[in-house]
C-alpha cells in the first residue's frame, strides 16, 4: 500500500514540474513554427505526389532531382494553340533564300528540365511537288496516358497554357521524339485529348472554348537525344522513307552524286558523311541566286550556305533521296533533323543557330543534359548547345539573358511565327543585313472583310514583286499590329511561281478586342530584297 501511495505522489510531483515548465515557456513567449523548405530529394525518396495526387512531387533527371510545377501560376499573355492546327499554313514548310544569321531570337520553353532550343513544335517528314516539306501521314491518333518511366528514359514535366477551341486540334510542343505521357493535370478541370500525327506533331483537342493550363509528366527515350546510329540495312530503312516527287528526286540525286554518296555504303556511314557535310555550312550575306525551289535546294546543298533551317531543309531532302527516314523539326528559334533507324528517331543538330537566345528571365533554370554527341563537329562550327551556352544558359546555371539582352516581355512566347519569322532565324525585313543590295520587295496585301473575330478565319491574299519583277518562293509573314505597336503573329505563307499568295489564317482566341492593322513582311527570295506592307483592318 505504501509503495502505491509513493508512486502516486511521485507522479503528482512530475505533473507539477511539467505544469511549471509549461507556464515558464508561455512566459518566455510562444514557440514559433519553423518553416522547412520542400526537399525534392525527400519527395522522390518517399514517392510524394502533388497536392491533387495526379503527379509526382519530383522526378529524377540527368539535370538532378527537380520539383513538379507549382499548384498555381498566373496565365501568360500568349498561349499555344490559336491558328496552329493540322490544316494551318504552318503544316507545310517552304525554304527561303535569306542565308544571313540573326543575332538574337526569342524562345519559350515549357519543359522541366528545359530542352532549349530543341522544343519540338513543327515536324515534317516528306516533300511535295512544289518542294515544300509536309507531313506524309496526317491522320491523328490518341497519345495514351499512364505507366511509369522505364529504364533508359529521361523524365520531364511540361507546364503550358493552351487556347482551346471545341473539337479543333491545336498544336502543342513535346520535348523529344517518341515522348510518352505518364500523367496529366488540367486547370480548370475539363475534358481534353492529346493526339499526334505521323511525324509526331502533338495536338490538343478540347470540348469548350477556353484557355487552360496543361501540366504533364513525360518520358522520352534517352537514346533519341544522342546515340550512335546502329548498323542497320538499307532494306530495313528504305520502305520507311517517303518517296520524293520525281522532279525533286532527280535534283537530289545530282546532289548525292556531287557528295559521292549512294547505297553502296552502309546507312550508318552515309549518315555520318551527311552530318559532316551539312554541319560545315556557314551563314552568308552572298545570297543564293536560284529562284525555283528545286534549284534553290541544289544551290544551298552544294554551296553550303545558310543557317539552321537551310541546313535541315537540304539535309532532309538529300537524306530522303538516299533512303534514310528523316524529319525536319523546328520551333520559333531553331531547326534540326531527326533520322529514324527503325526503332527510334535520333535528334541531330546541324548547327546554324542564332548568336543569342532570349528567354523569359523567370523561366525554368535547369537545362536538360543530353548524352554526348556521337557525330563530329567540323573546326570552327558551333552547335546549338554552344549558342545556348554563349547566351548564359549553361546547364544548371540559370537562364538569364546575356548582358545587354532585353527580356522577352511575356511569360510564354506565342508559338506561331512572328512578323520576322522566328522559325526561320531571319533578320527583320528591311534591315541592311537582309537586303544585300537587292531591290526592296513591294507587298500587295488584301483581306476579305473589315472585321475579324477571335477564333475565326481571316482570309488574306496578295502578291510580292520587286523592281517590276515577281518574287516566286518568297515567304510572307502576316501579323496584327495593335495601336501600341505590339504584333500578334498570324502565320506565314509562301508565294507561288507568279509571286502571288493566299491563305486562311486564324485569329488567336486570346486577342484583346480593339482596332488592329494587318501587316505583312518578307525577307525576300532570290533577287528580291525584304519589304513591308500594311492594310487597315477594323475590330
CORURHU-V726077 format. One record per pair of residues at least 4 apart in sequence whose C-alpha atoms are under 8 Angstrom apart, sorted by the first residue. I is the first residue (numbers start at 1). J is the second residue. D is the distance in Angstrom with one decimal. If there is no record, write none. Layout:
I/J/D
I/J/D
This chain:
1/5/6.4
2/6/6.0
3/7/6.2
4/8/6.3
5/9/6.1
6/10/6.1
7/11/6.2
8/12/6.3
9/13/6.4
10/14/6.4
11/15/6.3
12/16/6.3
13/17/6.3
14/18/6.2
15/19/6.1
16/20/6.0
17/21/6.1
18/22/6.2
19/23/6.3
20/24/6.2
21/25/6.2
22/26/6.3
23/27/6.1
24/28/6.2
25/29/6.4
25/30/7.1
26/30/5.8
38/43/8.0
39/43/6.3
40/44/6.0
40/57/7.2
40/58/5.5
40/65/6.2
40/66/6.2
40/67/5.6
41/45/6.1
41/58/7.6
41/65/6.3
42/46/6.1
43/47/5.8
43/48/4.8
43/49/7.6
43/57/6.0
43/58/6.2
44/48/6.4
44/56/7.9
44/57/7.1
44/58/5.6
44/59/6.6
44/60/7.6
44/65/7.8
47/56/7.0
47/57/7.7
48/56/6.1
48/57/5.5
48/58/7.7
49/53/5.2
49/54/7.0
49/55/5.6
49/56/4.1
49/57/4.4
49/58/7.7
50/54/6.5
50/55/5.5
50/56/5.9
50/57/4.9
50/68/7.4
50/71/7.8
51/71/7.6
54/183/6.7
54/184/6.8
54/185/6.6
55/68/7.6
55/183/6.2
55/184/7.1
55/185/7.7
55/216/7.9
55/217/6.8
56/68/6.9
57/67/5.8
57/68/5.2
58/65/6.5
58/66/5.4
58/67/4.1
58/68/5.3
59/65/5.6
59/66/5.6
59/67/6.6
59/68/7.5
59/155/6.7
59/156/7.5
60/64/6.0
60/65/4.4
60/66/6.5
60/155/7.0
61/65/5.8
61/66/7.2
61/113/7.7
61/154/6.2
61/155/5.9
61/156/7.4
61/368/7.9
62/154/7.3
62/368/6.7
62/369/5.7
62/370/7.6
63/113/7.0
63/366/6.7
63/367/6.7
63/368/5.7
63/369/5.8
63/395/7.5
63/396/7.2
66/112/7.6
66/113/7.6
68/157/6.7
69/157/7.4
69/159/6.8
69/215/7.6
75/161/7.0
75/213/7.8
76/161/7.6
76/410/6.6
76/411/5.3
76/412/5.7
77/410/6.2
77/411/7.0
77/412/7.0
77/510/8.0
78/410/7.5
78/411/7.9
78/412/5.9
78/413/6.1
78/414/5.3
78/510/7.1
79/160/7.5
79/161/5.2
79/162/5.2
79/163/6.2
79/211/7.9
79/412/6.5
79/413/7.2
79/414/5.8
79/415/7.6
79/510/7.8
80/84/7.9
80/160/7.6
80/161/6.3
80/162/4.6
80/163/6.1
80/170/7.7
80/171/6.9
80/172/6.1
80/414/6.3
80/415/5.9
81/85/7.3
81/162/5.6
81/163/5.1
81/164/6.7
81/170/4.7
81/171/5.4
81/172/6.8
81/415/7.8
81/508/7.7
82/163/6.0
82/164/7.5
82/165/8.0
82/170/6.7
82/455/6.7
82/506/6.6
82/507/6.8
82/508/4.4
82/509/6.0
83/88/6.5
83/170/7.5
83/416/7.5
83/455/7.8
83/490/6.8
83/491/7.6
83/505/6.4
83/506/4.5
83/507/6.5
83/508/6.2
84/88/5.9
84/90/7.1
84/170/5.7
84/171/5.3
84/416/6.6
85/91/7.5
85/168/7.5
85/169/5.8
85/170/4.8
85/171/5.6
85/203/7.6
86/91/5.8
86/138/7.5
86/169/7.0
86/170/7.5
86/171/7.5
87/91/6.1
88/504/7.7
88/505/7.0
89/491/6.8
89/492/6.5
89/493/6.3
89/503/7.1
89/504/7.7
89/505/7.4
90/122/7.9
90/491/7.0
90/492/6.9
90/493/8.0
91/122/7.6
91/134/6.6
91/135/7.4
92/124/7.3
92/132/6.3
92/133/5.5
92/134/4.7
92/135/7.4
93/124/7.9
93/132/5.3
93/133/5.0
93/134/6.7
94/131/7.1
94/132/4.7
94/133/6.5
94/473/7.6
94/475/7.7
94/494/6.7
95/132/7.5
95/293/7.8
95/309/7.6
95/310/7.0
95/313/7.1
95/473/7.9
95/475/8.0
96/473/6.9
96/474/6.3
96/475/6.5
96/524/7.7
96/525/6.0
97/287/6.6
97/288/6.0
97/296/7.4
97/524/7.4
97/525/5.1
97/526/6.0
98/287/6.3
98/288/7.8
98/306/7.6
98/426/6.7
98/434/7.0
98/523/6.7
98/524/7.3
98/525/6.8
99/283/5.5
99/284/5.4
99/285/6.5
99/286/7.9
99/287/6.1
99/288/7.8
99/305/6.3
99/306/4.2
99/307/6.1
99/310/7.5
99/426/7.9
100/283/5.2
100/284/5.2
100/285/5.4
100/287/7.9
100/306/6.7
100/307/7.1
100/426/7.0
100/427/7.5
100/433/7.3
100/434/6.9
101/283/5.6
101/284/7.5
101/306/7.9
101/307/6.3
101/352/7.8
101/353/7.9
101/354/6.3
101/355/7.7
101/425/6.8
101/426/6.8
101/427/7.2
102/354/5.3
102/355/6.6
102/425/5.8
102/426/5.9
102/427/5.1
103/354/5.5
103/355/4.6
103/356/6.1
103/427/7.9
104/354/5.9
104/355/5.8
104/356/4.8
104/357/5.8
104/358/6.7
105/333/5.9
105/354/6.5
105/356/6.6
105/357/5.3
105/358/5.9
105/422/6.6
105/425/7.1
106/332/7.5
106/333/6.6
106/357/5.9
106/358/4.6
106/359/6.0
106/408/6.6
106/413/7.7
106/422/7.4
107/117/7.5
107/332/6.5
107/333/6.0
107/357/6.6
107/358/6.1
107/359/5.4
107/360/8.0
107/413/6.7
108/359/6.2
108/360/7.1
108/412/5.8
108/413/5.4
109/114/6.1
109/115/7.1
109/116/6.5
109/117/7.9
109/119/6.8
109/363/7.4
109/364/7.7
109/412/8.0
110/114/7.1
110/158/5.6
110/159/5.3
110/160/5.7
110/363/8.0
110/364/7.8
111/115/6.7
111/156/6.5
111/157/5.7
111/158/4.5
111/159/6.4
111/175/7.0
111/364/7.5
112/156/5.4
112/157/4.9
112/158/6.3
112/364/6.5
112/366/7.2
112/367/7.8
112/368/7.9
113/156/6.2
113/157/7.3
113/364/7.0
113/365/7.8
113/366/5.3
113/367/5.2
113/368/5.0
114/364/6.3
114/365/7.5
114/366/6.2
114/367/4.6
114/368/5.5
115/119/6.0
115/175/6.5
115/367/6.1
115/368/5.4
116/367/7.1
116/368/8.0
116/388/7.4
117/333/7.1
117/334/6.4
117/384/7.1
117/385/7.8
117/388/7.5
118/175/7.3
118/176/7.8
118/330/7.7
118/331/7.6
118/334/7.2
118/335/8.0
119/173/6.4
119/174/6.3
119/175/5.4
119/176/7.2
119/330/7.8
119/331/6.5
120/173/5.3
120/174/5.2
120/175/6.0
120/176/6.4
120/177/8.0
120/201/7.7
120/329/6.4
120/330/6.3
120/331/6.4
121/171/7.4
121/172/6.6
121/173/4.7
121/174/6.9
121/201/6.8
121/202/7.8
121/329/7.3
121/330/6.1
121/331/5.2
121/415/7.9
122/201/6.3
122/329/5.6
122/330/5.3
122/331/6.3
123/135/7.5
123/199/5.9
123/200/7.1
123/201/6.1
123/327/6.3
123/328/5.6
123/329/4.3
123/330/6.5
124/133/5.7
124/134/5.1
124/135/4.9
124/136/7.8
124/199/6.1
124/327/5.3
124/328/5.3
124/329/6.6
125/133/7.0
125/134/6.3
125/135/5.4
125/136/6.3
125/199/6.1
125/242/7.5
125/316/8.0
125/325/7.7
125/326/6.0
125/327/4.3
125/328/6.6
126/133/5.6
126/134/5.2
126/135/5.8
126/136/5.5
126/242/5.8
126/243/7.6
126/244/7.3
126/320/8.0
126/327/7.5
127/131/5.8
127/132/5.6
127/133/4.5
127/134/5.7
127/244/6.0
127/245/7.3
127/317/7.4
128/132/5.6
128/133/6.5
128/134/6.8
128/244/7.2
128/245/6.4
129/245/5.7
129/247/7.6
129/248/7.3
130/293/7.1
131/248/6.9
131/293/6.0
131/294/6.3
135/198/6.9
135/199/6.2
136/198/6.9
136/199/7.6
136/242/7.2
137/197/6.5
137/198/4.8
137/199/7.3
138/197/5.2
138/198/6.0
139/197/5.5
139/198/6.9
140/195/5.8
140/196/5.3
140/197/4.7
140/198/7.6
141/195/5.1
141/196/5.4
141/197/6.4
142/193/7.1
142/194/6.0
142/195/4.2
142/196/6.5
143/180/7.5
143/181/7.3
143/193/7.9
143/194/5.6
143/195/5.1
143/196/6.5
144/180/7.6
144/181/6.8
145/180/7.4
145/181/5.0
145/182/5.3
145/183/6.2
145/184/7.8
146/181/6.4
146/182/4.4
146/183/5.9
147/182/5.5
148/182/6.2
149/153/6.3
149/154/7.6
149/155/6.9
149/182/7.6
149/219/5.8
150/219/8.0
152/221/6.0
152/222/5.8
152/223/7.5
153/219/5.8
153/220/5.2
153/221/4.3
153/222/5.0
154/219/5.5
154/220/5.3
154/221/6.2
154/222/5.4
155/217/7.3
155/218/5.6
155/219/4.5
155/220/6.6
156/175/7.9
156/217/5.9
156/218/5.0
156/219/6.3
157/215/7.0
157/216/5.5
157/217/4.7
157/218/6.0
158/214/7.5
158/215/5.4
158/216/4.9
158/217/6.6
158/218/7.5
159/213/7.2
159/214/5.9
159/215/4.6
159/216/6.7
160/213/5.8
160/214/5.4
160/215/6.6
161/211/6.7
161/212/5.5
161/213/4.4
161/214/6.0
162/172/7.7
162/211/5.5
162/212/5.4
162/213/6.4
162/214/7.2
163/170/7.9
163/209/7.5
163/210/6.0
163/211/4.4
163/212/6.6
163/508/7.9
163/509/6.4
163/510/7.2
164/168/7.5
164/170/7.0
164/204/7.7
164/205/7.1
164/206/5.9
164/207/7.9
164/208/6.8
164/209/5.3
164/210/5.4
164/211/6.0
164/212/7.3
165/169/7.9
165/170/7.8
165/205/7.6
165/206/6.4
165/207/7.1
165/208/6.2
165/209/4.6
165/210/7.0
165/455/7.5
166/205/7.2
166/206/5.4
166/207/4.3
166/208/4.8
166/209/5.7
167/205/5.7
167/206/5.8
167/207/5.8
168/204/8.0
168/205/5.7
168/206/7.2
169/195/8.0
169/203/5.2
169/204/5.3
169/205/4.6
169/206/7.8
170/203/5.0
170/204/5.3
170/205/6.5
171/201/7.5
171/202/5.9
171/203/4.3
171/204/6.5
172/201/8.0
172/202/5.6
172/203/5.4
172/204/6.7
173/201/7.7
173/202/6.4
174/179/7.0
174/201/7.9
174/202/6.9
175/179/7.0
175/220/7.7
176/220/6.3
176/224/7.5
176/225/7.4
177/200/6.9
177/220/7.1
177/224/6.8
177/344/8.0
177/345/6.3
177/346/7.9
177/347/7.8
178/200/7.4
178/220/6.1
178/221/7.0
178/344/7.4
178/345/7.5
179/218/6.6
179/219/5.6
179/220/4.5
179/221/7.3
180/218/5.6
180/219/5.2
180/220/6.3
181/216/6.8
181/217/6.1
181/218/4.7
181/219/6.6
182/216/7.4
182/217/5.3
182/218/5.5
182/219/7.1
183/216/5.7
183/217/5.1
183/218/7.4
184/214/7.3
184/215/5.8
184/216/4.6
184/217/6.5
185/189/7.9
185/214/6.0
185/215/5.1
185/216/6.4
186/190/6.6
186/212/6.7
186/213/5.7
186/214/4.9
186/215/6.5
187/212/5.6
187/213/5.0
187/214/6.7
188/212/6.3
188/213/7.2
190/206/7.8
190/207/7.9
191/206/6.1
191/207/6.4
192/204/6.8
192/205/5.6
192/206/4.5
192/207/6.9
193/204/5.8
193/205/5.2
193/206/6.6
194/202/6.9
194/203/5.7
194/204/4.5
194/205/6.2
195/202/5.8
195/203/5.3
195/204/6.3
195/205/7.6
196/200/5.4
196/201/5.3
196/202/4.5
196/203/6.1
197/201/5.5
197/202/7.0
199/327/7.4
211/510/7.9
220/224/7.7
221/225/7.7
222/226/7.4
222/370/7.5
222/371/7.6
223/227/5.2
223/346/7.3
223/371/7.6
224/344/6.4
224/345/5.7
224/346/4.5
224/347/5.8
225/346/6.3
225/347/5.4
225/348/7.9
225/370/5.8
225/371/6.6
226/346/6.4
226/347/6.4
226/348/7.4
226/370/6.7
226/371/5.3
226/372/6.3
226/373/5.5
226/374/6.5
227/346/7.2
227/371/7.1
227/372/7.5
227/373/7.0
227/374/5.8
228/374/5.5
229/268/5.9
229/341/7.1
229/346/7.7
230/268/6.6
230/341/7.1
231/266/7.4
231/267/7.2
231/268/5.8
232/236/7.0
232/237/7.8
232/266/7.8
232/267/6.8
232/268/7.4
232/341/7.2
233/237/6.8
233/266/7.0
233/267/6.7
234/238/5.8
234/263/7.3
234/266/7.3
234/267/6.4
234/323/7.2
235/239/7.3
236/240/7.8
236/342/7.1
237/241/6.8
237/323/6.6
237/324/6.2
237/325/6.7
237/341/6.8
237/342/6.5
238/323/4.6
238/324/6.4
238/325/7.3
239/323/8.0
240/324/7.9
240/325/5.9
240/342/7.8
241/320/6.0
241/323/5.7
241/324/5.9
241/325/4.3
241/326/7.2
242/320/7.1
242/325/7.4
243/320/7.3
243/321/7.5
244/248/6.2
244/249/5.4
244/317/8.0
244/320/7.2
244/321/6.7
245/249/6.0
246/250/6.2
247/251/6.7
248/252/6.1
248/294/6.3
249/253/6.0
249/321/6.1
250/254/6.5
251/255/6.5
251/294/6.9
251/295/7.8
251/298/6.8
252/256/6.2
252/298/7.3
252/317/6.8
252/318/5.6
252/321/6.1
253/257/6.1
253/318/7.8
253/321/6.8
254/258/6.3
255/259/6.2
255/298/6.6
255/301/7.1
255/302/7.0
255/318/7.2
256/260/6.1
256/261/5.2
256/262/6.9
256/318/6.9
256/322/7.7
257/261/6.1
257/262/7.6
258/302/7.9
261/265/7.6
261/270/6.7
262/270/7.6
262/322/6.6
263/267/7.3
263/270/7.8
263/322/7.0
265/269/6.3
265/270/6.2
266/270/6.1
267/271/6.0
267/324/7.4
268/272/6.4
269/273/6.3
270/274/6.3
271/275/6.1
271/319/7.9
272/276/6.2
272/375/6.9
273/277/6.2
274/278/6.2
274/315/7.3
274/319/7.7
275/279/5.9
275/350/7.0
275/375/7.4
276/280/6.4
276/375/7.9
276/376/7.0
276/377/7.1
276/378/7.0
277/281/7.4
277/304/8.0
278/301/7.7
278/304/7.0
278/311/5.8
278/315/6.7
278/350/6.4
279/311/7.6
279/350/4.9
279/351/6.2
279/377/6.8
279/378/6.9
279/381/7.0
280/304/6.9
280/378/6.2
280/381/6.8
281/304/4.4
281/305/5.4
281/306/6.2
281/307/7.4
281/311/7.0
281/352/7.7
282/304/6.5
282/305/5.3
282/306/5.6
282/307/6.7
282/352/7.1
283/305/5.7
283/306/4.6
283/307/5.4
283/352/7.3
284/305/5.9
284/306/6.3
285/433/7.3
285/434/7.8
285/436/6.7
286/436/7.6
287/436/7.9
287/526/7.4
288/296/7.2
288/299/6.9
288/300/7.3
288/526/6.2
289/296/7.8
289/526/5.0
289/527/6.4
290/295/5.8
290/296/4.9
290/299/7.0
290/526/5.8
291/295/7.0
291/296/6.2
291/472/6.8
291/473/6.9
291/525/7.0
291/526/5.0
291/527/7.8
292/296/6.0
292/472/7.4
292/473/7.1
292/497/8.0
293/297/6.2
293/473/6.7
294/298/6.4
295/299/6.1
296/300/6.1
297/301/6.1
297/313/8.0
297/314/6.0
298/302/6.2
298/314/7.9
299/303/5.7
300/304/5.7
300/305/5.6
300/306/7.1
300/310/6.9
300/311/7.9
300/314/6.9
301/305/7.6
301/311/7.6
301/314/5.6
301/315/7.6
304/311/8.0
305/310/7.6
306/310/5.2
306/311/6.5
306/352/7.3
307/311/6.4
307/351/7.5
307/352/4.2
307/353/6.5
307/425/7.4
308/312/6.1
308/334/6.4
308/335/5.4
308/336/6.6
308/350/6.7
308/351/5.8
308/352/4.2
308/353/5.7
308/424/8.0
308/425/7.7
309/313/5.9
309/330/8.0
309/334/7.3
309/335/5.2
309/336/7.2
309/352/7.9
309/424/6.1
309/425/7.7
310/314/6.1
311/315/5.9
311/336/7.9
311/350/6.7
311/352/7.7
312/316/6.0
312/328/5.9
312/335/6.4
312/336/5.3
312/337/5.8
312/350/7.0
313/317/6.6
313/328/6.5
314/318/6.2
315/319/5.9
315/337/7.9
316/320/6.1
316/326/5.7
316/327/6.3
316/328/6.3
316/337/7.2
317/321/6.2
318/322/6.4
319/323/6.3
319/324/5.2
319/325/7.3
319/326/6.5
320/324/5.2
320/325/6.0
320/326/6.2
324/339/7.0
324/340/7.3
325/339/5.7
325/340/5.3
325/341/7.6
326/337/6.8
326/338/5.7
326/339/4.5
326/340/6.4
327/337/5.5
327/338/5.1
327/339/6.5
328/335/7.0
328/336/6.0
328/337/4.6
328/338/6.6
329/335/5.6
329/336/5.5
329/337/5.7
329/338/7.2
330/334/5.7
330/335/4.1
330/336/6.4
330/423/6.7
331/335/6.6
331/415/7.5
331/422/7.9
331/423/5.5
332/415/6.4
332/416/7.3
332/417/6.3
332/421/7.5
332/422/4.6
332/423/3.9
332/424/7.5
333/353/7.8
333/354/7.8
333/357/7.9
333/422/5.3
333/423/5.1
333/424/7.1
333/425/6.3
334/353/6.1
334/354/7.9
334/423/6.3
334/424/7.3
334/425/7.1
335/423/7.5
335/424/7.9
336/347/7.6
336/348/6.4
336/349/5.1
336/350/6.1
336/351/7.8
337/347/6.1
337/348/5.4
337/349/6.6
337/350/7.6
338/345/5.8
338/346/5.1
338/347/4.5
338/348/5.8
339/345/5.3
339/346/5.2
339/347/6.8
339/348/7.5
340/344/5.8
340/345/4.2
340/346/6.2
341/345/6.5
341/346/7.8
349/383/6.9
349/384/7.0
350/383/6.9
351/381/7.3
351/382/5.9
351/383/4.5
351/384/5.4
352/382/7.2
352/383/7.2
352/384/7.1
353/383/7.4
353/384/5.5
353/387/6.7
353/425/7.6
354/387/7.1
354/425/6.6
355/387/6.2
355/390/7.9
355/391/8.0
356/387/6.2
356/388/6.9
356/390/6.8
356/391/5.2
356/402/7.9
357/387/7.5
357/388/6.5
357/391/5.9
357/401/7.4
358/391/7.7
358/401/5.7
358/405/6.9
358/406/7.6
358/407/6.9
358/408/6.6
359/363/7.2
359/399/7.1
359/400/7.2
359/401/6.5
359/407/6.9
359/408/6.1
360/400/7.7
360/407/6.1
360/408/5.5
360/409/7.2
360/410/6.8
360/411/5.9
360/412/7.5
361/399/6.5
361/400/5.1
361/401/7.0
361/407/6.6
362/411/7.5
363/399/7.3
363/411/7.5
364/398/7.5
364/399/7.5
365/393/8.0
365/395/7.9
365/396/6.3
365/397/6.8
365/398/4.0
365/399/5.4
366/395/5.8
366/396/4.6
366/397/7.0
366/398/6.3
367/393/7.7
367/394/7.2
367/395/4.6
367/396/6.1
368/395/6.9
369/395/6.9
377/381/6.3
377/382/7.7
377/383/7.9
382/386/5.9
382/387/7.0
383/387/6.6
384/388/6.2
385/389/6.2
386/390/6.1
387/391/6.3
388/392/6.8
388/393/5.5
388/394/6.8
389/393/5.0
389/394/4.7
390/402/7.9
391/401/6.1
391/402/5.2
392/397/7.6
392/398/7.7
392/399/6.2
392/400/6.7
392/401/6.4
392/402/5.6
393/397/6.3
393/398/6.0
393/399/4.5
393/400/7.0
393/401/7.7
394/398/7.1
394/399/7.5
401/405/5.6
401/406/7.4
401/407/7.2
408/413/8.0
414/489/7.7
416/489/6.1
416/490/6.7
416/491/6.2
417/421/5.0
417/422/5.7
417/423/6.1
417/477/7.5
417/489/5.9
417/490/7.2
417/491/5.6
417/492/6.8
418/422/6.0
418/477/6.9
418/478/7.6
418/479/6.9
418/487/7.6
418/488/7.1
418/489/4.5
418/490/7.4
418/491/7.1
419/477/5.1
419/478/6.0
419/479/5.8
419/487/7.4
419/489/6.1
419/520/6.9
419/521/6.3
420/426/6.6
420/427/6.8
420/428/5.2
420/429/6.5
420/477/6.8
420/521/7.1
420/522/7.7
420/523/7.9
421/425/6.9
421/426/6.5
421/477/6.5
421/492/7.7
422/426/7.0
426/434/7.9
426/523/7.1
427/431/7.0
427/433/7.3
427/434/6.3
427/523/7.7
428/434/7.4
428/523/7.3
429/434/6.7
429/521/6.2
429/522/5.9
429/523/5.0
429/530/5.0
429/531/5.8
429/532/6.9
430/434/6.7
430/435/6.6
430/440/7.7
430/523/7.5
430/529/7.9
430/530/5.2
430/531/5.5
430/532/7.2
431/435/6.4
431/530/7.8
432/436/6.5
434/523/6.7
434/529/7.1
434/530/6.6
435/439/7.5
435/440/7.2
435/523/8.0
435/529/4.9
435/530/5.9
436/529/7.6
437/529/7.6
438/527/5.9
438/528/5.7
438/529/4.7
439/466/5.9
439/467/6.3
439/527/7.4
439/528/5.8
439/529/5.2
440/466/5.9
440/467/7.7
440/528/6.4
440/529/4.5
440/530/5.4
440/531/5.5
441/464/6.4
441/465/5.5
441/466/4.5
441/467/7.7
441/471/7.9
441/522/7.6
441/524/6.6
441/528/5.8
441/529/5.4
441/530/5.4
441/531/4.6
441/532/7.6
442/464/5.7
442/465/5.4
442/466/5.9
442/531/5.9
442/532/7.0
442/533/7.2
443/462/7.1
443/463/5.9
443/464/4.7
443/465/6.7
443/520/7.5
443/521/7.7
443/531/7.0
443/532/6.6
443/533/5.6
444/462/4.9
444/463/5.1
444/464/6.3
444/533/7.2
445/460/7.3
445/461/6.0
445/462/4.5
445/463/6.9
445/520/7.4
445/533/7.0
445/534/6.9
445/535/6.5
446/460/5.7
446/461/5.2
446/462/5.7
446/535/6.9
447/458/7.4
447/459/5.8
447/460/4.5
447/461/6.3
447/535/7.9
448/458/7.3
448/459/5.6
448/460/6.5
450/536/7.9
450/537/5.2
450/538/5.1
450/539/7.6
451/537/6.5
451/538/5.0
451/539/5.3
452/456/7.0
452/457/7.7
452/458/6.6
452/507/7.2
452/538/7.3
452/539/6.3
453/457/7.9
453/507/6.7
453/539/7.9
454/506/7.9
454/507/5.1
454/508/5.7
454/509/4.8
454/510/7.3
454/511/6.6
455/506/6.1
455/507/5.1
455/508/5.5
455/509/4.8
456/506/5.6
456/507/5.8
457/504/6.0
457/505/5.4
457/506/4.4
457/507/6.4
458/504/5.6
458/505/5.1
458/506/5.8
458/507/6.8
459/502/7.4
459/503/5.9
459/504/4.5
459/505/6.3
460/502/5.7
460/503/5.5
460/504/6.4
460/505/7.5
461/500/7.7
461/501/5.5
461/502/4.1
461/503/6.4
462/500/5.8
462/501/5.5
462/502/6.5
463/470/7.9
463/495/7.3
463/499/5.5
463/500/4.1
463/501/5.9
464/470/6.1
464/471/5.5
464/472/7.9
464/474/7.7
464/495/7.4
464/499/5.3
464/500/6.4
465/469/5.3
465/470/4.1
465/471/5.1
465/499/6.7
465/528/7.4
466/470/6.4
466/471/6.9
466/528/5.7
466/529/7.4
470/498/6.2
470/499/5.0
471/495/7.3
471/497/7.9
471/498/7.1
471/499/4.6
471/524/7.5
471/525/6.6
471/526/7.7
471/527/7.9
471/528/6.2
472/495/5.4
472/496/5.4
472/497/4.7
472/498/5.7
472/499/4.3
472/500/7.5
472/525/7.4
473/494/5.9
473/495/5.1
473/496/6.0
473/497/6.8
473/499/7.1
473/525/6.4
474/494/5.5
474/495/5.4
474/499/7.4
474/522/7.0
474/523/7.5
474/524/5.5
474/525/4.9
475/492/6.6
475/493/5.8
475/494/4.4
475/495/6.5
475/522/5.7
475/523/7.0
475/524/6.9
475/525/7.7
476/492/5.5
476/493/5.3
476/494/5.9
476/495/7.4
476/520/6.4
476/521/5.8
476/522/4.8
476/523/7.9
477/489/8.0
477/490/7.9
477/491/6.1
477/492/4.3
477/493/6.6
477/520/5.4
477/521/5.3
477/522/6.2
478/489/6.4
478/490/5.6
478/491/5.6
478/492/6.0
478/518/7.2
478/519/5.8
478/520/4.5
478/521/6.8
479/487/6.2
479/488/5.4
479/489/4.3
479/490/5.0
479/491/7.1
479/518/6.0
479/519/5.4
479/520/6.4
480/487/5.6
480/488/5.1
480/489/6.4
480/490/7.1
480/516/5.9
480/517/5.7
480/518/4.8
480/519/6.1
481/485/5.7
481/486/5.6
481/487/4.6
481/488/6.4
481/516/5.4
481/517/5.1
481/518/6.3
481/519/6.7
482/486/5.4
482/487/6.5
482/488/8.0
482/514/7.8
482/515/6.7
482/516/4.8
482/517/6.7
483/515/7.0
483/516/6.6
490/505/6.3
490/506/6.6
490/507/6.7
490/508/7.7
491/505/6.7
493/501/6.8
493/502/7.3
493/503/6.6
494/501/6.4
495/499/4.9
495/500/4.9
495/501/4.7
496/500/5.5
496/501/6.3
507/511/7.5
513/539/6.7
514/538/7.9
514/539/5.2
515/537/7.1
515/538/5.4
515/539/4.6
516/536/7.3
516/537/5.7
516/538/6.2
516/539/6.5
517/534/6.8
517/535/6.1
517/536/4.8
517/537/5.0
517/538/7.5
518/534/5.7
518/535/5.2
518/536/6.0
518/537/6.0
519/532/7.5
519/533/5.9
519/534/4.2
519/535/6.2
520/532/5.8
520/533/5.4
520/534/6.1
521/530/7.4
521/531/5.8
521/532/4.3
521/533/6.3
522/530/5.2
522/531/5.6
522/532/6.6
523/529/6.5
523/530/4.2
523/531/6.8
524/528/5.0
524/529/4.6
524/530/4.5
524/531/7.1
525/529/6.7
